[in-house]
Amino acid sequence: MFYKHDDDIVLTIFWNSLYIAFLLLPLGINLPTPFFIVSIILGVVNIFRSRRKFDLDNKIVLLFPLYFIVMVLSLIYTDNLSYGLDVLQRSVSLLLFPLIFLFVKEDASSVRKLFDFLLLGLIISFFLNLSIALNNSASIIKEGLIAKVSIKDLTSFLDAILNGWNYLIKNEFSKLINPSYLSLYILLVLSFYLKKSLETRLRTTIVVILFLYLFLLASIAAYLILFMMCLLLIFNIPDRSRKHTMIIMFFLGIMVFLNNPRVFDFYAKVKSFGISIVHSNSTSEKARLLSWDASFKLIKEAPLLGYGIGDANDVLIKKYNELNYTYNLENKYNAHNQFLQTFLQTGIIGVMVLCGIFVVLAIRMRRSRNEFSVFLILLISLVFESMLVRFNGVVFFSIVMPLLLKKRSILSSRIIRNNLVAS
């Protein structure tokens, strides 16, 4: 299952380190970090010893190093240098991995295995998170029954059960890694494998687990992306009878996902956003809207250069205090949108580079609905989260995006052959 190259020990360890890192990525960031570091070191070694010429056909991936350079230049006018250098350190993979992949020739098997290992990591993390969440929910139910229930009191009994269920759904299902990042990983894996029919029980079971995982993670952004993905896949089905069946299943699925308690919370908080005066009580969805509001106000004050990568979060926190966004202030939230975050950090120049990456990606991936669904996953993920602030997001994007941008991409050249597990 691992990569093996009899004549090249450097590439063998490089790819195997990436495989292990992708396996451990859904289990927390501390576990895969050493393997990412090993792969970066060996990738750089491969650049200097490689006999391959610079791949001019794929020079577009140099937009990532350019983005990193713009971040470096923003240190000139930032005051909080220590935090700025910390952000820069977490972003080094944006500089190195795109350069590494200009000198590493990926083949069908090696790239497919990246997503096979990520899938395996997601399955492991699902059962770990499920066991933790069920244990906590059972504790809540037990405490509720002991504290205020006579076993004959059916209403109180049902209340205790409901409290346990609400803990499972409404609180963060994942305690290992941010649910937004897990949702991104799941959606990308689904986009690679869903277009092939579910021919085996094992494959069907795995897809069901991934959908259940998304439901329990309760990410509104993930639900929106999944909705668009399903529509694209349904319209791509040539057989009419099968298409009608999938449409019925699609609407049944919508009914299930809309019954997630967090969907109703999101609607209620968005609806009350304009009339709410005190923002001390909030939810993650409402906090995101407040973050966007504060970010837009700050961008108007410094649109050209932003505030530097060291000061962007500091000025945002001050703005929360000024606007009385108490919940955001206490939690020291970032912009919750990578485009706004980049605007705050580096101004219009950084945003233009980031948008340029997605414009090229959209052009490259317009060839099929499956490829376009991958584009939507990446784009909407950055709209709802500052994905390039944490190492989880930076390292993932710095590996996957260059592989997608290359002319012989991991989608268009059949590098990914949609096999979940050998039957």
C-alpha positions as CSV (number, residue, x, y, z in Angstrom):
1,M,0.0,0.0,0.0
2,F,3.0,2.3,0.6
3,Y,5.1,3.9,-2.1
4,K,8.2,2.0,-3.3
5,H,10.9,3.1,-5.7
6,D,13.8,0.7,-5.8
7,D,16.2,3.2,-7.3
8,D,15.2,6.3,-5.3
9,I,15.1,6.2,-1.5
10,V,14.5,10.0,-1.2
11,L,11.2,9.9,-3.2
12,T,10.2,6.7,-1.4
13,I,10.4,8.3,2.0
14,F,9.0,11.6,0.6
15,W,5.7,9.9,-0.5
16,N,5.4,7.6,2.4
17,S,5.8,10.5,4.8
18,L,3.0,12.3,3.0
19,Y,0.8,9.2,3.2
20,I,1.3,8.8,7.0
21,A,0.7,12.6,7.4
22,F,-2.6,12.4,5.5
23,L,-3.6,9.4,7.5
24,L,-3.0,11.3,10.8
25,L,-4.4,14.6,9.6
26,P,-8.0,14.0,10.7
27,L,-6.7,13.0,14.2
28,G,-5.1,16.3,15.2
29,I,-2.3,18.5,13.9
30,N,0.4,17.4,16.3
31,L,0.6,13.9,15.0
32,P,1.1,14.5,11.3
33,T,3.4,17.6,11.7
34,P,6.7,15.6,11.9
35,F,5.9,13.6,8.8
36,F,5.0,16.8,6.9
37,I,8.4,18.3,8.0
38,V,10.2,15.1,6.8
39,S,8.4,15.3,3.4
40,I,9.3,19.0,3.0
41,I,13.0,18.4,3.8
42,L,13.2,15.4,1.4
43,G,11.3,17.3,-1.3
44,V,13.8,20.2,-1.1
45,V,16.6,17.7,-1.3
46,N,15.0,16.3,-4.4
47,I,14.9,19.8,-6.0
48,F,18.7,20.2,-5.7
49,R,19.6,16.7,-6.9
50,S,16.9,16.5,-9.6
51,R,18.0,16.3,-13.2
52,R,14.6,17.5,-14.3
53,K,14.4,21.0,-15.7
54,F,12.0,23.6,-14.2
55,D,8.5,22.7,-15.3
56,L,7.4,25.8,-17.3
57,D,4.1,24.2,-18.3
58,N,3.0,24.4,-14.6
59,K,4.5,27.7,-13.6
60,I,1.1,28.9,-12.5
61,V,1.7,27.1,-9.2
62,L,4.3,29.8,-8.5
63,L,1.3,31.9,-7.4
64,F,1.6,30.2,-4.0
65,P,5.2,31.3,-3.4
66,L,4.2,34.7,-4.6
67,Y,1.4,34.8,-2.0
68,F,4.0,33.8,0.6
69,I,6.3,36.6,-0.5
70,V,3.5,39.2,-0.2
71,M,3.0,37.9,3.4
72,V,6.7,38.4,4.1
73,L,6.6,41.9,2.7
74,S,3.7,42.8,5.0
75,L,6.1,42.3,8.0
76,I,7.6,45.7,7.0
77,Y,4.6,47.6,8.3
78,T,3.4,45.3,11.0
79,D,4.0,46.0,14.7
80,N,3.4,42.6,16.2
81,L,6.4,41.0,14.7
82,S,6.4,37.9,16.9
83,Y,2.9,36.9,15.9
84,G,3.6,37.8,12.3
85,L,6.7,35.5,12.3
86,D,4.6,32.7,13.9
87,V,2.0,33.0,11.0
88,L,4.8,33.0,8.5
89,Q,6.3,29.9,10.0
90,R,3.0,28.1,9.7
91,S,2.8,29.2,6.1
92,V,6.2,27.9,4.9
93,S,4.5,25.0,3.2
94,L,2.8,27.5,0.8
95,L,6.3,28.4,-0.4
96,L,7.9,24.9,-0.5
97,F,5.3,22.3,-1.5
98,P,4.4,24.0,-4.8
99,L,8.1,24.3,-5.7
100,I,8.6,20.6,-4.7
101,F,5.8,19.4,-7.0
102,L,7.4,21.2,-9.9
103,F,10.3,18.7,-9.6
104,V,8.4,15.6,-8.4
105,K,6.6,13.6,-11.1
106,E,3.5,12.2,-9.5
107,D,1.9,9.1,-11.0
108,A,-1.6,7.6,-10.8
109,S,-0.9,5.2,-7.9
110,S,1.1,7.6,-5.7
111,V,-1.5,10.4,-5.8
112,R,-4.5,8.1,-5.4
113,K,-3.0,6.7,-2.3
114,L,-2.9,10.2,-0.7
115,F,-6.7,10.2,-0.7
116,D,-6.9,6.5,0.3
117,F,-4.9,7.3,3.4
118,L,-6.9,10.4,4.1
119,L,-10.1,8.3,3.8
120,L,-8.7,5.7,6.3
121,G,-7.8,8.5,8.7
122,L,-11.4,9.9,8.4
123,I,-12.9,6.5,9.2
124,I,-10.7,6.1,12.3
125,S,-11.4,9.7,13.5
126,F,-15.2,9.1,13.0
127,F,-15.2,6.2,15.4
128,L,-13.0,8.0,17.9
129,N,-15.2,11.1,17.9
130,L,-18.3,8.9,18.0
131,S,-17.1,7.0,21.1
132,I,-16.2,10.3,22.8
133,A,-19.5,12.0,22.0
134,L,-21.6,9.0,22.9
135,N,-19.8,8.7,26.2
136,N,-20.4,12.3,27.0
137,S,-24.1,12.1,25.9
138,A,-24.6,9.0,28.0
139,S,-23.2,10.9,31.0
140,I,-25.6,13.8,30.5
141,I,-28.6,11.5,30.1
142,K,-27.5,9.6,33.3
143,E,-27.1,12.8,35.3
144,G,-30.4,14.1,34.1
145,L,-32.2,10.8,35.1
146,I,-30.5,10.7,38.5
147,A,-31.0,14.4,39.3
148,K,-34.6,15.1,38.5
149,V,-36.3,11.9,37.2
150,S,-38.5,9.6,38.8
151,I,-38.4,6.7,36.3
152,K,-42.1,7.0,36.0
153,D,-41.9,10.6,34.9
154,L,-41.8,10.0,31.1
155,T,-41.5,13.7,30.3
156,S,-38.4,14.2,32.3
157,F,-37.0,11.0,30.9
158,L,-37.5,12.2,27.3
159,D,-36.0,15.6,28.3
160,A,-32.9,13.9,29.5
161,I,-32.6,11.8,26.3
162,L,-33.1,15.0,24.3
163,N,-30.4,16.8,26.2
164,G,-28.0,14.0,25.4
165,W,-28.9,14.1,21.7
166,N,-28.5,17.9,21.6
167,Y,-25.0,17.5,23.1
168,L,-24.1,15.1,20.4
169,I,-25.4,17.4,17.6
170,K,-25.2,21.0,18.8
171,N,-21.8,20.9,20.5
172,E,-18.7,20.2,18.4
173,F,-18.8,16.6,17.5
174,S,-15.1,16.6,16.9
175,K,-12.7,17.2,19.8
176,L,-9.7,16.2,17.8
177,I,-9.7,18.9,15.1
178,N,-11.9,21.8,14.0
179,P,-15.1,20.5,12.4
180,S,-14.7,22.9,9.4
181,Y,-11.4,21.2,8.4
182,L,-12.8,17.7,8.9
183,S,-15.8,18.6,6.7
184,L,-13.4,19.9,4.0
185,Y,-11.5,16.6,4.1
186,I,-14.7,14.5,3.9
187,L,-16.2,16.5,1.0
188,L,-13.0,16.3,-1.0
189,V,-12.8,12.5,-0.5
190,L,-16.5,12.2,-1.5
191,S,-16.0,14.3,-4.6
192,F,-13.2,12.0,-5.8
193,Y,-15.1,8.8,-5.2
194,L,-18.9,9.5,-5.4
195,K,-19.1,9.7,-9.2
196,K,-18.5,5.9,-9.4
197,S,-21.4,3.7,-8.6
198,L,-21.6,2.0,-5.2
199,E,-20.9,-1.5,-6.5
200,T,-19.9,-3.2,-3.2
201,R,-21.4,-3.2,0.3
202,L,-18.1,-2.0,1.7
203,R,-18.0,1.0,-0.6
204,T,-21.7,1.8,0.3
205,T,-21.0,1.5,4.0
206,I,-18.0,3.9,3.8
207,V,-20.0,6.5,1.9
208,V,-22.8,6.2,4.5
209,I,-20.3,6.7,7.3
210,L,-18.9,9.8,5.6
211,F,-22.4,11.3,5.2
212,L,-23.2,10.5,8.8
213,Y,-19.9,12.2,9.8
214,L,-20.9,15.4,7.9
215,F,-24.3,15.3,9.6
216,L,-22.9,15.1,13.1
217,L,-20.2,17.7,12.4
218,A,-23.1,20.1,11.6
219,S,-21.1,22.6,9.5
220,I,-23.5,24.9,7.6
221,A,-20.8,25.6,5.0
222,A,-20.4,21.8,4.5
223,Y,-24.1,21.4,4.1
224,L,-24.2,24.1,1.4
225,I,-21.3,22.5,-0.5
226,L,-22.9,19.1,-0.2
227,F,-26.2,20.4,-1.6
228,M,-24.4,21.8,-4.7
229,M,-22.3,18.7,-5.1
230,C,-25.4,16.5,-5.1
231,L,-27.1,18.6,-7.7
232,L,-24.1,18.5,-10.0
233,L,-23.8,14.7,-9.7
234,I,-27.6,14.2,-10.2
235,F,-27.6,16.3,-13.4
236,N,-24.7,14.3,-14.6
237,I,-26.6,11.0,-14.5
238,P,-27.6,10.1,-18.1
239,D,-30.2,7.4,-17.2
240,R,-33.6,9.1,-16.6
241,S,-35.1,6.5,-14.2
242,R,-31.9,6.5,-12.1
243,K,-31.9,10.3,-12.1
244,H,-35.5,10.4,-10.9
245,T,-34.6,8.0,-8.1
246,M,-31.6,10.1,-7.1
247,I,-33.8,13.3,-7.0
248,I,-36.2,11.6,-4.6
249,M,-33.2,10.4,-2.4
250,F,-31.8,14.0,-2.6
251,F,-35.0,15.6,-1.2
252,L,-35.2,12.9,1.5
253,G,-31.6,13.7,2.4
254,I,-32.4,17.4,2.6
255,M,-35.2,16.7,5.1
256,V,-32.8,14.7,7.3
257,F,-30.1,17.3,7.2
258,L,-32.5,20.2,7.8
259,N,-33.6,18.4,11.0
260,N,-30.2,19.0,12.5
261,P,-30.7,21.4,15.5
262,R,-27.8,23.6,14.4
263,V,-29.6,24.5,11.1
264,F,-32.5,26.0,13.0
265,D,-30.1,27.9,15.3
266,F,-28.3,29.3,12.3
267,Y,-31.6,30.5,10.7
268,A,-32.8,32.1,14.0
269,K,-29.5,33.9,14.7
270,V,-29.2,35.2,11.1
271,K,-32.8,36.4,11.2
272,S,-32.1,38.3,14.5
273,F,-28.8,39.7,13.4
274,G,-30.1,43.1,12.2
275,I,-32.3,43.7,15.2
276,S,-30.0,42.4,18.0
277,I,-28.3,45.2,20.0
278,V,-26.3,43.3,22.6
279,H,-23.9,40.7,21.1
280,S,-22.7,39.1,24.3
281,N,-24.7,35.9,23.7
282,S,-24.0,34.3,20.4
283,T,-23.4,31.1,18.4
284,S,-20.6,30.2,16.0
285,E,-22.8,31.1,13.0
286,K,-23.8,34.5,14.4
287,A,-20.2,35.2,15.5
288,R,-19.1,34.5,11.9
289,L,-21.5,37.2,10.6
290,L,-20.2,39.6,13.2
291,S,-16.6,38.9,12.2
292,W,-17.4,39.6,8.6
293,D,-19.1,42.9,9.6
294,A,-16.1,44.0,11.6
295,S,-13.7,42.9,8.8
296,F,-15.5,44.9,6.2
297,K,-15.4,48.0,8.3
298,L,-11.6,47.6,8.9
299,I,-10.9,46.9,5.2
300,K,-12.5,50.3,4.3
301,E,-10.0,52.0,6.5
302,A,-6.9,50.3,5.0
303,P,-7.7,48.7,1.6
304,L,-4.3,49.0,-0.1
305,L,-1.8,47.3,2.2
306,G,-4.0,46.0,5.0
307,Y,-2.5,45.8,8.5
308,G,0.3,43.2,8.1
309,I,0.1,39.6,9.1
310,G,1.1,40.4,12.6
311,D,-1.5,43.1,13.3
312,A,-4.5,41.8,11.4
313,N,-6.0,39.9,14.3
314,D,-5.1,42.6,16.8
315,V,-7.0,45.3,14.9
316,L,-9.9,43.0,14.5
317,I,-10.1,42.3,18.2
318,K,-10.0,46.1,18.9
319,K,-12.8,46.5,16.4
320,Y,-14.9,43.9,18.3
321,N,-14.4,45.9,21.4
322,E,-15.4,49.1,19.7
323,L,-18.5,47.5,18.2
324,N,-19.5,45.7,21.4
325,Y,-19.2,42.3,19.8
326,T,-18.5,40.7,23.2
327,Y,-18.6,37.1,22.2
328,N,-16.2,37.6,19.4
329,L,-13.9,39.6,21.6
330,E,-13.8,37.0,24.4
331,N,-13.0,34.2,21.9
332,K,-10.6,36.4,19.9
333,Y,-12.0,35.3,16.6
334,N,-10.3,35.8,13.2
335,A,-12.2,37.0,10.1
336,H,-13.8,33.5,9.5
337,N,-13.3,34.1,5.8
338,Q,-9.9,33.7,4.1
339,F,-10.4,36.4,1.5
340,L,-11.3,38.9,4.3
341,Q,-8.4,37.6,6.4
342,T,-6.0,38.1,3.5
343,F,-7.4,41.6,2.9
344,L,-6.7,42.5,6.5
345,Q,-3.2,41.0,6.4
346,T,-1.9,42.1,3.0
347,G,-4.5,44.4,1.5
348,I,-5.6,44.3,-2.1
349,I,-2.4,42.8,-3.5
350,G,-2.6,39.6,-1.4
351,V,-6.3,39.3,-2.3
352,M,-5.6,39.6,-6.0
353,V,-3.0,36.8,-5.8
354,L,-5.4,34.6,-3.9
355,C,-8.3,35.3,-6.2
356,G,-5.9,34.7,-9.2
357,I,-5.3,31.2,-7.9
358,F,-9.0,30.5,-7.8
359,V,-9.7,32.1,-11.2
360,V,-7.1,29.8,-12.8
361,L,-8.5,26.8,-10.9
362,A,-12.0,27.6,-12.1
363,I,-10.7,27.7,-15.7
364,R,-8.8,24.4,-15.3
365,M,-11.7,22.6,-13.6
366,R,-14.6,23.7,-15.8
367,R,-14.3,20.6,-17.9
368,S,-16.6,18.4,-15.9
369,R,-19.2,18.7,-13.1
370,N,-17.1,16.5,-10.8
371,E,-14.1,18.7,-11.2
372,F,-16.2,21.8,-10.7
373,S,-17.6,20.4,-7.5
374,V,-14.0,20.2,-6.2
375,F,-13.5,23.8,-7.1
376,L,-16.7,24.7,-5.2
377,I,-15.6,22.8,-2.1
378,L,-12.3,24.7,-1.9
379,L,-13.8,28.1,-2.7
380,I,-16.7,27.9,-0.3
381,S,-14.5,26.5,2.5
382,L,-12.3,29.6,2.2
383,V,-15.4,31.8,2.2
384,F,-16.6,30.4,5.6
385,E,-13.3,29.9,7.3
386,S,-9.8,31.5,7.5
387,M,-8.3,28.2,6.3
388,L,-4.8,29.5,5.7
389,V,-4.4,30.7,9.3
390,R,-4.0,27.3,10.9
391,F,-1.4,24.7,9.9
392,N,-4.2,22.2,9.3
393,G,-5.5,24.2,6.4
394,V,-2.2,25.7,5.1
395,V,-0.5,22.4,4.6
396,F,-3.5,20.7,3.1
397,F,-4.1,23.5,0.6
398,S,-0.4,23.8,-0.2
399,I,-0.4,20.1,-1.3
400,V,-3.8,19.6,-2.9
401,M,-4.1,22.9,-4.8
402,P,-0.8,22.7,-6.7
403,L,-1.7,19.2,-7.8
404,L,-5.1,20.4,-9.0
405,L,-3.6,23.4,-10.8
406,K,-1.0,21.4,-12.8
407,K,-2.0,20.7,-16.4
408,R,-1.8,17.0,-15.8
409,S,-3.9,17.4,-12.7
410,I,-5.0,14.7,-10.2
411,L,-8.5,14.8,-11.8
412,S,-8.1,15.4,-15.5
413,S,-5.4,12.9,-16.2
414,R,-7.2,10.0,-14.5
415,I,-4.6,10.0,-11.7
416,I,-7.5,9.4,-9.3
417,R,-9.2,6.2,-10.3
418,N,-12.3,6.1,-8.2
419,N,-11.6,3.0,-6.1
420,L,-12.5,3.4,-2.5
421,V,-11.3,0.0,-1.5
422,A,-10.4,-3.0,-3.6
423,S,-13.4,-5.2,-3.7
